């Protein structure tokens, strides 16, 4: 179960891992913190013997070197703790998932269904056929080939309600570790041992397969370049100090370098990326890579299916429209009788609306009646009464043919009513009795609550939304207008989705889409962000780079928000870190040289007690700001839909200005504390 994780012991494990990560073989992957570690090693050697690097042997200098070393070690530990804490949350989720994985006995069968014998689930191979009965765990990922069953997927999705899975269609995929509650299924194994969906989930949330995304790699290169620039800046200080007859120890230069390079974002960069994937997992979505999460944040076009995403998925009866010469009550009563045996949501809604209009089935009226069951070929359903009367409802073209076949006249108003309903975004359903057209039922797609607001928010993000539907263009246009989407594809076929995605990408846009069927797999693979439904086929789940365990197509909107939150968080903390460095530079340098150049006193706006105090205060502030920002890195900066220009202005105002002001306040307070403790003039 992905939700409800208990994080007991996560902090303790993160504390231990903070020391383990001091290993240079692990630290070198982060160039900023690797420079800090090298500097720490140098100051540690100087603490033991200052003469190694030509320093004085007096106890005062050694005490200063020891303080610098301790603060640098704490800085490294804080940075390691941030990453370890983010990884620890992933491990906690992985352990929760592992508890759902047990060694299961699999009942192997042949193509005819005959038993071949029982084997451990770990010995199953791709292509094996297995039978699973009520009460048993499904031993591996696969596709149902025969049978239908109610399945408990709460171990994977966290959702307590069971789901129905059956052979054929888009709901035939089953996941290892889930349990059959009723009936039975025969399934074909789709994954080799150790490569099941559950195994991959564990590896992903544990971070074992996490690689840096392109944006993260680019930022790492930028941080390395900034570190190199500040290293060159520090190299120019000793000659300057010699010219001014001022003394700068090696420990001071290292401390100054650590203060000026972007240690804050360098320390938190990995934690931000891990936490971004963690936030996706908390929405019950498994991202196959950090690249997929970041791509969601850069999405330009969002392609969504209408049914189940924008609308509730079930059309509901909205009105009855009888043909001229047909009494309203007679038409409504006929629709009621034709729907009494119809168990579909549409049929039930017709019964409810008819009863609301005052019509009811009389006692004995349906005695001896035979239901006419809907089929894809006939596209109609209804009832054959004991008296021989046949009442049916169905697609208007089917009803028209029934009237023509019986020789009944077709009301000229039928086409006008049908077109009017289609233009309003509804679906027309004709009602016929013994070949006579009685009227049309208006079925209406119900748009989900709040969809207009959500699409308006996406528009403010600069995201173009496209609705995909099999409806005719008139119906599609009306629903698109009511829902607030920017564009639509009517009477869509699988190849239409693929063509639209390629067109968008050819224009330089990133595209996201959802899907659950095998016919969606090519488009999911083509899209930059493909969100596959866990209830869908194995082909769809393999093709997408994200899998929604709740099988909720609207999650794609949340995924985009999470991706943008990840990018904004990284940008905000980067802005804060660089602004910090600039502020610390102008806070420290005047204090360091004010003795040699008294004119610099005008720039020493904080009036720090001594050069040593300036360095120590800045170094302590530099260390403390890392744990202070860990909650922000893990939680993420709150995202509000807005344009890129407004977002940049907000980042600069809050995190840029805050990054400039906060060091002045923090360093001064620490300087006062060091003075009070007698450590300002070591």
N, C-alpha and C positions, 0 to 999 in steps of 0.2 A: 504493500500500500504506500503510495507516494506521499499522501497527506498524513498529517498527524505525527510527524517525526518527533521523537524525544531526543534532545541534544545533550542529555546528561553525559558527561565525560568528554564532550567535544573541546571545551576550553582546556581541560587537563592535557589532552592529546596534542592540542595546538601548542601549548607551552613547551612540551617535550620536543615536538617537531621544530620549534624555533631554534633550538640548539643543534639539532641534527642538520638543519639547513645551512649552518655555518660552514659546512664542507665546501671548499672552493670548487669542487667538481659540480656541485649543484648551483653555486652562487654565480658562476661565470656566465650563465645564460641571461643574467640581468646585468648589463654592462655598468649601469649607474651604481648598483649596490656592490658590484665586484670591485669597483674603484674604492668604495668606502671600506671594503674588507682589506684591501691592500694597504690603505692608509692606516687602518686600525692595527695591522700587523707591524707597520713601521713604528707607530707611537708606542706599541707594546714593547718592542725591542728597546726603544729609547727610555721607557720607564724602568727597564731592567738595567740598562747601562747607557746613559745619554751620550757617552763619548763615541759610541759606534758611528754616529752620524755627525761627529764634530761638535756636539753640544757641550755645555758646561756641566761639570760634575756636581754642582752645588745642590743641596736638598730642595731648595725652592723650585728650581727648574724641574727636578724630578717629580715633585708633587704636582706641578702643573701638567707634566706629561701623563702622569697617572690619571688625573682627572679627565683629561682629553680622551685617553684610552677608554676609560670606563663609559664615558658618554657615547663614544663611537660604538662600543660593543652593545650598549643599550639600543642605539639607533638601529643596528643590524638586527637585533632580536625583535624589536617592534615591527620592522619590515617583514621578517620571517613569520612573525605571529599573524600578521594580516593575511598572508598567503595560506598559512597552515589552517587558520580559522575557516577560510573559504573552502579549502579542501576538506576540512573536517565535516562541514555540513554536507558535502557530497558523499563522504564515506558513511555518514549516519543514514542517509537516504539509501545508499547501496546495501547496507546491512538490513534495513527494513525490507528491501526487495529480496535479498537472499533468503530471508525467513520464509518467503513464499515458494522457494525452490526446494523441492524435496526429491529424493530418489524414488521414482514412481515405476510400478510394474506396468508394462505395456503388453496388451493382448494382440499379438500380430495375427493377421489374417491374409488370405490370398484374394485374388480378384473376384472369386465367387462368394466370398464371405466366410469360407471355411477356416477354422482355427489352425494356426501354424505353431502355436506355443507362446508362452510368456517370456519376455526378456526385460532386463532393466532398461529404463528410458535412455540411459547414457549409451546403450548399444544400438539404438535405432539409427537408421541411415536415411538419407533423402530418397523418397520414392516408396518407402515401406508403407504398408496399409495396416491400420490399427483400429480396433473397435473399443469404444469407451461407453460404458453403461452408467446409469444414474448413480450418483454418489462417488464416482471415481474422478481422479484428477486427469486432465488432458496431459499426456506425457511430453508433447513437443508441439512446435508450431506446425500448422498444416491447413489443408483445405478439406472441408467435408465433401465426401463423394456420395454418401447415402445417409438418409435419416435427417431428423430434425430434433432439436433438444433445447431446453432452457438451461442457460449456462451462467454460473456465478463468476463474474470477472472482477469482483471487489478487490481481490489480491493485487490486481494490476491497476485498475482505474480508481479504486477508492469509492466507487459507486455501488451501493448496496442492492439496488434493483437488478434482478436477473435480466438477461437479454436472450432473444431467440436467434439461434443460428441454424441454417439449413443448407442442404446441397443446392448448388446452382445460384446464380445471381451474385449480387455484391455483398452478401452477408454470410458467406460460407467460410470465412477465415476464422480460425481459432488459435488461441495463444497457449503455449505450454505453461502449466502452473495454475490454470483456471479449472473450475470444477463443473461437471455435468450434474444438474439438479434433477432433471426428469428425462425420461425416454432414453434414447441412445443415438450414437453417431458412428459412422465409419469414416475415417479420415486418412488422407495421404500426407505423410511427413514431408515438409518443405525445406527443412534445415538440417545440416549435419550436427552431431553432438557438439555442445559447447558454443554453437553459433546461433542459438535461438534468440528470439526477440528479447526475452528476459535476460539472457546472458549479455546481450548488447546494451540493454538498459543499465545493467549493473556497471559495466565498464564505462559507459558514458557519464553516468552521474558520479562515479568514483573519480573521474578525471583521468583515468588511465589512457584514454584515447584523445584527450583534449590537446589540440595544437593551437598555436597562436594564429589568430585570424589575420588577414592582410592589413587591416587598419592597425591592429596591435603591433604587427611587425614594423609597419611604417613609423609608428610612434616610437617604438624601441630604437629604430635607426636615428630618429630625430633627437631622442634623449642622449644617445651615444655621441652625436655630433655636438650637442650643447655641452656635454661633459668634457669633450675634447677642447672646445673653445675656452671654457673656464679653466681648464688645466693650463692652457697657453697663457691665459690672463694671470694666473697665479705665478707662472714662471717669470713673468716680467716684474714681479714685486721685489724679489731679492736685489736685483740691480738698482731698482728705484730706492729701496731702503738703504743700500750702501751709499748711494749718492747723497741721501739726506742724513746719513750718519745715524740711522735708526736700526735697531736690531729686530730681526724676525727669525724665530726658531723654526725648525722643521715641523714640530708639532703644531705651531701656529699656522703655518702654511697649509698643512693637511686639514686642520680644523676649518680654516677659511674655505678651502676647496670643497669640503663636504657641505658646508653651509650654502655655497653658491651653486653647486650643481643641482639639478632637479631631483633631489632625493625623495621628496614627498610623492610625486607621481611615480617615480621609479620603484618606490617601496610598495605602492598600492596598485600598480598596473595589472599585475597578475590576478590579484584579488578581485578587481573590478570585472575582469573577463570571466573568472570562475563564478562570481556571484550573478552575472548576467545569465549564464546557463542555469544556475540554481533557480532564478526567478521564473524561467520558462518551465522548469520541472514542477515548481509549485503550482503552476496552472495546469498540471497533469499533461504536459507536452514534453515529449522526448526530442531534443534537437540532436541530430547526428554529428554536428560540429558547431564550434563557436562561429564559424564563417556564416552558417545559416542564420544565426541570431542577429549578427551584424548586418547581413544582407536585408533582413526584415526591417531594420532601422533605416535603410536607404531606399526602400521600395518606392517606386514612382507610380505603379499601376497595380490595382488590386482587382482580381477577377474572382467573382463569387457566383455560385449557383443560386438561382432564385429559391427553389423549393427547399425548405428546411434551414435556409440561411437568412434570406430576406423575409420570406413568408413562413408561416407556421408549418406549412407542408401539407395541410389538409384543407381542401376547399369546403366552404360552408354555404348552405342554402341561404340566400339573402332575400329573394322575392319570387313570387309566382306571377307569370304574365300569360293569361289565357288568350286564345285566339278569338277574333270576333265571332259572336254567335254562341260562344261557350260560356256558361255561367262560371263565375269565379269559384264558387263552392264546389262545383262538379270537377273542375280542373284540379283544385287542391286535394280533394278527396281521392281522385285517381292517382295523384302523385304519392299520397300517403300509402295507398294500397300497394303501389309498385315498389315502395321502399321499406315496407314492414319487415321483409325477410332480408333486407340488405344490411350487412354488418359492417360495411365500410364507414369511415367517419362522414363521408358525403351523404350516404344513405341515412345515417342516424340524424344528421342535421336536417334533412328534409322532413323526417318524422317529427322532430321537435318543432320546426317552423309551422308545419301543418297543424299540429295540435295547438300551437299558440294562436293560429287563425280560427280555432274553434272546431276543427275536424277531428273525429275519432273513429276508430274501427268499431263497427257495431258487433254485438255479441253474435257469434256464429258466422259472421260475414266471410271469414277466411277458412271456414271448415271445408276440408277436402281440396283446398287450393294447392297448387304445385308451384314452387318458386322457379323463376327463370334466372339462372345463375349467370352472372357477368363473365364474359370471356374476352380475351384480346381480339378474337376473330369477330365475334358478333357485336362487341362494344355496346351492349345493352343489358339490362336486367329488369325484372318485374315479377309478375304473378299471373298464373293461369287459374282462374276461378272455377269452382265446381260447375258453375252454370255454362262454362265454355267461353266466357269473356276473357280476352287477353289484354292486360294493361302492362305497358312497358315504358321505360325511360332510357334514354341513351343519347349518343352523339346526334346532332341535328341531321347530318347527312344520312345516318342510319334510319332515323325516324322518317325522313323524306322518302327513302327507298321503300320503307314498309308501307307508306301511304300510296306510293305509286303502284306497288305490287298488288294492293287490295283494290285499286281503282278509285280510291277516295281523292277528292280534290285537295290540292295543297294551298293553304291560305296564302295569299300574296303578301300578307303582313309578316309571314315567318322570317323572310330574309331581313326585313328591316329591324325586327326585334332582335334577331341573332346578331346583327352587326352592331346594334346599339349596346348590347351586353358586352360584346368583344371590345368595343371602343372604351367602355368604362373599366376595362381591366378584368372583367368577369369571364366565366365559362358558361356558355349556353347548354342546357340539357333538355332535349325535347321529351314530351309526354304524348303517348299515342294509345288509343283504345280501339282494338279491332280495326286498325288501319286508319282511324281518324285522328288527325293531329289536334290535340286539346290545348296545348300551350307550351311554354318554355319556362324552365326553372333557371333562375339566375344563381349560379354558384360563384362565390367570391373568394379570392385568395386573401387571407388575413395577414397583413404586414405586421411583423413583430413590433412590439412596443419599443419606442425609443430609437428605431432604426434611422429616422430622419436626422436626429441629433448626432448619431454616430457617424453617418456619412458626411454631415456638415463638418464634424471635427476632423475627419480624414481630409476633407477639402482644404481646411485651414492648414493642415500639414503639407499641402501640396500634392496629395495623392489622388490620382484619377481612378474612379471606381467604375467597373464594368460588370453588369449583371448578365449571366448566361441562363437562357431558358429555352425550353422546347415549345413555348407558346407562340401563337401567331404574332406578327409585328404589332398589331393594334393592341392586343392584351399586354404584350411586353412593354410597349411605350407607356401605357397607363400606369402599370405597376412601377416602372422605373421612375416616372414622375412623382408618384405618391411616396415612394421610398426615399427619393432624393439622390439616386445614383446618377452618375454623369453620362453613362452610355450603356447600351445593352446589345446583346447578340440574340436575335430571335430565331426560333426553329433551329437551334444550334445542334450540330453533330460533333462528335469527338474531334474530327479534323478541323472544325471551325475554331475550337479552343487553341489548338496547336498553331494554327495560322495566325491568330490574333497575338499570341505570345511572341511569336517570331517577329511579327511586324513591330511590336512595341520594343523588343530588344534591338532590332535593326536601327531604331531611332535613338538608341543609347539609354533606354529606360530599363530599370530593374522591375521584374514582374513577380507577383505572388499569386498563388491560386490554391484552392482546395479541391479534393477529390477522394472518392472511395472505391471506384470500380476499376476493373482491369482496363476498360477503355479510357480511363483517366490517366493511366500510367505514363504514356508518352508525354502528355502535357505537364504532368507533375515533374517528370525528369527534366523537361525543357525549361520550366520556370526557375527563376533564381531562388525563390522560396516556395517549396511544394509541401503543403500541409496535408498529409494523408490521414484518413480516419482509421482508428484502430478496429472499427467494426467492418472495415472494407476488406478487399482482397489482399493476399500477400503481394501480388504484383504492384498494387498501389502503394503499399507500405514500403516496399523495396525502392520504388521510384522516387518517393518524396524524401526531402532531407529533414522533415519533421513529422512526428506521428502524434496525433491527439488521442490520448487514452480515453477521453470522454466522448469522442466522436461528435463533437459540436462544431459545425462548420464556421460559426461566428467567431470561434477562437482566433481566426486569422487576424481579426481586428486587434485583439489583445496582443498577439505576437508582434504586430507592427509597433504597437505602443511600447512593448518590452524592448524591442530592438532599438527604438529611438531613445528609450531611457538609458540603455547601455552606452550608446554613443554620447548622449548628453552628459552622463556621469563622468565618462572618461574626459570629455572636453572641459567640463567644469573644474575637475580636480587638476587637470593639466594647466588650465588658466590660473588657478589658485597657486599652484606650485611655482610657475614661472614668475608670477607677480611677487610671491614670497622671496624668491631669489634676488630679484631686483631691489626690493625693499631692504633685504639684509645687507646687500652690497653697500647701499648708501648709508645704512645705519652703522656698519662696522668700520669701513675704510677710514672715515674721518677720525674715529676714536683711536684707531691704531697709529695714525701718523700725527696726531695733534701735538704730541710732545716735541717731535722734530720740526713740525711746521705749525706754529701757533695760529697762523691765519686760518687753518682748517677748523678752528674752534667754532667758527660761524656755521659750519656745516654739521657740527656735532649737536644736532637738535635735541637728542635725548640726554645729553650730558652724562654719559656712562662713566662709571667711577675710574676705570683704567683700561688700557688695551687688553689685558688679560681677562678682565671682567666682560669686555665687549665680546671677545671670542667665546668665552665659556657660556655667556648668556645666549648668544646666537646659536651655539651648538646644542644647548639644552632645549631651546625653543624648537630647533630643527628636529630633535628627537621626539619631543612631546606632541608635536602636531600630527605625527603619523598615527599613533593610537587614537587621537582625537577624531581623525577622519575615517577610521575603520568602519564605524556604523554607517557613515554616508556611503562609503564604497560598497558595502554589502547590501544596504537597503536601496541605494540608487537615488539620484536626484529626482524629485517629483516631476513628472512630465506633464506639460500642458500643451495642447495643440496650438501651434503658432507657426508663423513663417520663419524661414532661416535667418532673415535679417533681424527680426524681433528677438529670436532666440539668442543670436550672437550679442545683441545689445544687452540682453538680460544677463548673460553669462559674464560679460565684461563688467557690468555694473555691480553684480552681487559678488562673484568670485574673483574678478580682477581687482576691484576696489578693495574688497575684503582682504585679498591676499597682500595688498600693499599696506593697509592700515594695521592689520592684526600683528605683524612682526614688530612694529614700533612699540605697540602697547605691551606685547608679551615679553620682548627683550628687556624693556625698561623694568617691568615687574620682577623679572628674574635677576636683573642687575641689583635691584634693591634688596632682594633676598640674599644674594651672594655677599653683598656688603654687610648685611646684618649678621651673617654667619662668619664674617672675617675671611672670606675666600676671594675677595675682589682683587687683592694685590699679592697673589702668590708669586 
